[in-house]
Amino acid sequence: VGVVTGDGTLLSRLEQPTDARRGARAVLTDLQLAIRQVQDSLGRIEGIGVACAGQIQPDTGAVVHASNLGWRDVPLGPALRETFSVPVAVENDVRAAAWGEFRFGAGQGAGSLVTVFVGTGVGSGAVIDGRLWRGAGNAAGELGHTQVVAGGLACPCGQRGCLEQYVSGNGFARRLEQAIATGAATRLADLVGRDPSRLTADMVSTAAAEGDPLAREIWDDAIRSLTMALANYVTLLNPEVLVLGGGVLDAAPKLADLASAGVLALTTPLARASLRIDRARLGDWSGVVGAAALARER
Amino acid sequence: VGVVTGDGTLLSRLEQPTDARRGARAVLTDLQLAIRQVQDSLGRIEGIGVACAGQIQPDTGAVVHASNLGWRDVPLGPALRETFSVPVAVENDVRAAAWGEFRFGAGQGAGSLVTVFVGTGVGSGAVIDGRLWRGAGNAAGELGHTQVVAGGLACPCGQRGCLEQYVSGNGFARRLEQAIATGAATRLADLVGRDPSRLTADMVSTAAAEGDPLAREIWDDAIRSLTMALANYVTLLNPEVLVLGGGVLDAAPKLADLASAGVLALTTPLARASLRIDRARLGDWSGVVGAAALARER
């Protein structure tokens, strides 16, 4: 929870684990208590913006589906509106982050921007002609589920060859899991104590540099597929700014640097000439700042 | 040249070969004569819209570069404005077609639309939130130069693996040319009298169905790559309507059908649920109708 002023300044922050296993009701109650705490210290809040990883009903702000939280049809927006009687905006977290970076971060003053976050998964948000584009079915920006290899690695979404399988925390872990299952020799297995969920992008990067064959394969695939997906995005949308962020790129900044260089080499000359590539300036808080701005604008 | 009313009706048409080899001045003179002819028969025209294959300076309507015409820096818009003293809009042909389909064709009433034309090359135009998106550098929509195969076939643009090498008139011809050069046995060589530029999508489709190995390879690559590129476009932008058109798809409608079915199978469930796929309703005239609408709106 952050207190955000009209000019996007983060006045105070409160961090607390979600612990979603307790169920939606408990999480909602905690959230309301945290907001109440902030409200009491301020006297008054003008609105509430929420950045939530998941699919949001754009009019009501209800959470249609949030797989990380295990939520389906949770009335997040309506509950907050009822409790606090202020304007409430609930937005998908990566789209909120795109709006935060557009209004107050790396995209300030630009007319268009694409934000790509590579973390547990891969998400993106696009601001086109100064407006956040949500898509006809509120589904725009699913970069993680664009195909980079026809008939490639299986993805839990049911498709094959999705970008997310080649470059994301989940994708890295899944490849290590399979390698361990088939008895492949790799330093990565020892580094994570044979628990693939503990794998980090930094481990992959370091082991690849040291010549570990699996790590090198994962690393090379990650660079190639991220570069291709980003370059295609830029070639199609021709945004003024491409903002890169997320846990994987924070842990392995070399991946962001190599992909950025690759994008400039692979996209069309005109798209390249008008492009600026930057890191997310608001870091982990871009979603909060963006959601606050969306609530204010509402 | 077409006479277009305010509601997008094409009142009359005049068709004439460009014969660009004569140079820009001769083409411009012909164009002015043709417009004059139309103007004289009508008494008055409210504006002139031009759909031109190439890169257009958005403010002036000058042609920056049009490789098919061999033009560089031709003051098309300014010349027409000076001669006719009416509002003039010059737009890239595929973008004009997208606007035509959006206003008066397959996308009428929709909020967003992506139009993809597969002909000599591959072009696309996107209408997002009711507005034609040109990109930060006027370079948006270059679907033909998105990569579908990392390190794939060389493209004259300097990159490798561009969609246009796998599915377009030029791409088909180039593959046949290379096959003939390396002495590959294929019916296609006989069908075109060993002149690859005479190859049509229909020949490829028919020869593939009859089991010709090269034709089958070209055909399968075309389906796979077009499907992947379209699905990724839809997954990223989540448009309400995807409009398919162009000479290759007109000559081989099965390619459009197979790619459409593939898009529905490969894109995300939410993007698919809100998507309608249609053929260009205004056919070859969508660019003219769209350019006229842009001139009127200007």
HADDOCK unambig.tbl for C-alpha pairs under 7 A between the chains (distance, minus, plus):
assign (segid A and resid 112 and name CA) (segid B and resid 136 and name CA) 6.90 0.50 0.50
assign (segid A and resid 135 and name CA) (segid B and resid 237 and name CA) 6.09 0.50 0.50
assign (segid A and resid 135 and name CA) (segid B and resid 238 and name CA) 4.75 0.50 0.50
assign (segid A and resid 135 and name CA) (segid B and resid 239 and name CA) 6.03 0.50 0.50
assign (segid A and resid 136 and name CA) (segid B and resid 112 and name CA) 6.91 0.50 0.50
assign (segid A and resid 136 and name CA) (segid B and resid 238 and name CA) 5.73 0.50 0.50
assign (segid A and resid 136 and name CA) (segid B and resid 239 and name CA) 5.41 0.50 0.50
assign (segid A and resid 136 and name CA) (segid B and resid 240 and name CA) 5.20 0.50 0.50
assign (segid A and resid 136 and name CA) (segid B and resid 274 and name CA) 6.23 0.50 0.50
assign (segid A and resid 137 and name CA) (segid B and resid 238 and name CA) 6.65 0.50 0.50
assign (segid A and resid 137 and name CA) (segid B and resid 270 and name CA) 6.21 0.50 0.50
assign (segid A and resid 137 and name CA) (segid B and resid 271 and name CA) 6.07 0.50 0.50
assign (segid A and resid 137 and name CA) (segid B and resid 274 and name CA) 5.19 0.50 0.50
assign (segid A and resid 139 and name CA) (segid B and resid 238 and name CA) 5.93 0.50 0.50
assign (segid A and resid 139 and name CA) (segid B and resid 270 and name CA) 5.92 0.50 0.50
assign (segid A and resid 139 and name CA) (segid B and resid 271 and name CA) 5.70 0.50 0.50
assign (segid A and resid 140 and name CA) (segid B and resid 235 and name CA) 6.47 0.50 0.50
assign (segid A and resid 140 and name CA) (segid B and resid 236 and name CA) 5.27 0.50 0.50
assign (segid A and resid 140 and name CA) (segid B and resid 237 and name CA) 4.89 0.50 0.50
assign (segid A and resid 140 and name CA) (segid B and resid 238 and name CA) 4.78 0.50 0.50
assign (segid A and resid 141 and name CA) (segid B and resid 235 and name CA) 6.79 0.50 0.50
assign (segid A and resid 141 and name CA) (segid B and resid 236 and name CA) 4.45 0.50 0.50
assign (segid A and resid 141 and name CA) (segid B and resid 237 and name CA) 6.25 0.50 0.50
assign (segid A and resid 142 and name CA) (segid B and resid 235 and name CA) 5.84 0.50 0.50
assign (segid A and resid 142 and name CA) (segid B and resid 236 and name CA) 5.54 0.50 0.50
assign (segid A and resid 143 and name CA) (segid B and resid 236 and name CA) 6.01 0.50 0.50
assign (segid A and resid 146 and name CA) (segid B and resid 232 and name CA) 4.95 0.50 0.50
assign (segid A and resid 146 and name CA) (segid B and resid 235 and name CA) 6.44 0.50 0.50
assign (segid A and resid 147 and name CA) (segid B and resid 228 and name CA) 6.79 0.50 0.50
assign (segid A and resid 147 and name CA) (segid B and resid 232 and name CA) 6.59 0.50 0.50
assign (segid A and resid 159 and name CA) (segid B and resid 266 and name CA) 6.71 0.50 0.50
assign (segid A and resid 228 and name CA) (segid B and resid 147 and name CA) 6.78 0.50 0.50
assign (segid A and resid 232 and name CA) (segid B and resid 146 and name CA) 4.94 0.50 0.50
assign (segid A and resid 232 and name CA) (segid B and resid 147 and name CA) 6.58 0.50 0.50
assign (segid A and resid 235 and name CA) (segid B and resid 140 and name CA) 6.47 0.50 0.50
assign (segid A and resid 235 and name CA) (segid B and resid 141 and name CA) 6.77 0.50 0.50
assign (segid A and resid 235 and name CA) (segid B and resid 142 and name CA) 5.83 0.50 0.50
assign (segid A and resid 235 and name CA) (segid B and resid 146 and name CA) 6.44 0.50 0.50
assign (segid A and resid 236 and name CA) (segid B and resid 140 and name CA) 5.27 0.50 0.50
assign (segid A and resid 236 and name CA) (segid B and resid 141 and name CA) 4.42 0.50 0.50
assign (segid A and resid 236 and name CA) (segid B and resid 142 and name CA) 5.53 0.50 0.50
assign (segid A and resid 236 and name CA) (segid B and resid 143 and name CA) 6.02 0.50 0.50
assign (segid A and resid 237 and name CA) (segid B and resid 135 and name CA) 6.09 0.50 0.50
assign (segid A and resid 237 and name CA) (segid B and resid 140 and name CA) 4.91 0.50 0.50
assign (segid A and resid 237 and name CA) (segid B and resid 141 and name CA) 6.25 0.50 0.50
assign (segid A and resid 238 and name CA) (segid B and resid 135 and name CA) 4.75 0.50 0.50
assign (segid A and resid 238 and name CA) (segid B and resid 136 and name CA) 5.73 0.50 0.50
assign (segid A and resid 238 and name CA) (segid B and resid 137 and name CA) 6.65 0.50 0.50
assign (segid A and resid 238 and name CA) (segid B and resid 139 and name CA) 5.94 0.50 0.50
assign (segid A and resid 238 and name CA) (segid B and resid 140 and name CA) 4.78 0.50 0.50
assign (segid A and resid 239 and name CA) (segid B and resid 135 and name CA) 6.03 0.50 0.50
assign (segid A and resid 239 and name CA) (segid B and resid 136 and name CA) 5.41 0.50 0.50
assign (segid A and resid 240 and name CA) (segid B and resid 136 and name CA) 5.20 0.50 0.50
assign (segid A and resid 266 and name CA) (segid B and resid 159 and name CA) 6.69 0.50 0.50
assign (segid A and resid 270 and name CA) (segid B and resid 137 and name CA) 6.21 0.50 0.50
assign (segid A and resid 270 and name CA) (segid B and resid 139 and name CA) 5.92 0.50 0.50
assign (segid A and resid 271 and name CA) (segid B and resid 137 and name CA) 6.07 0.50 0.50
assign (segid A and resid 271 and name CA) (segid B and resid 139 and name CA) 5.70 0.50 0.50
assign (segid A and resid 274 and name CA) (segid B and resid 136 and name CA) 6.23 0.50 0.50
assign (segid A and resid 274 and name CA) (segid B and resid 137 and name CA) 5.18 0.50 0.50
